[in-house]
Amino acid sequence: MKNKDILRKKQKKRAEKYVAIPDTSEHKLGLSVDINADTDKCSSEKVYQWLDENAYKYGFVKRYPEDKTDITGISNEPWHYRYVGTTVAKIMKEENLCLEEYLEKYK
């Protein structure tokens, strides 16, 4: 039984890196959007690159960047964007901050 409990805890922790705990999703709160590229019409890499370079101009930031997984606790999601407003998005882009870092620095 002890081994099953340990395995269950490890599986839960791993799943939480990829899937939000029910009722905690930024989507449900209306704070974020997934922008998924249609690979039949365009190259997803090009779309995600454009988003990474330009979304801040419209007030959006990539919520879970690849180089910040140790801070966010969530794996890279190049399609997941959160609206923070143009002023904050520009600061976050210029200073290469994820939301957690921004909130800590400017609280």
Residue pairs with C-beta under 8 A, 6 or more apart in sequence:
16 73
17 69
17 73
17 74
17 75
18 74
18 75
20 26
20 27
26 32
26 63
26 80
26 82
27 33
27 34
31 82
31 83
32 63
32 80
32 81
32 82
32 83
33 60
33 80
33 81
33 83
34 77
34 79
34 80
34 81
35 47
35 51
35 79
35 81
36 44
36 79
37 43
37 44
37 46
37 47
37 48
37 79
48 78
48 79
51 60
51 62
51 78
51 81
52 62
52 78
55 61
55 62
55 81
55 89
56 86
56 89
56 90
56 92
56 93
57 86
57 89
57 90
58 86
58 89
59 83
59 84
59 85
59 86
59 88
59 89
60 81
60 82
60 83
60 84
60 89
61 81
61 82
61 84
61 88
61 89
61 92
61 93
61 99
62 77
62 78
62 80
62 81
63 72
63 74
63 77
63 80
63 81
63 82
63 98
63 99
64 72
64 74
64 75
64 76
64 77
64 80
64 98
65 72
65 76
65 98
66 76
66 78
68 98
68 100
68 101
69 75
69 76
71 98
71 100
71 101
72 98
72 99
72 100
82 99
84 92
84 99
84 102
88 102
91 97
91 102
91 106
92 98
92 99
92 102
95 102
95 105
97 105
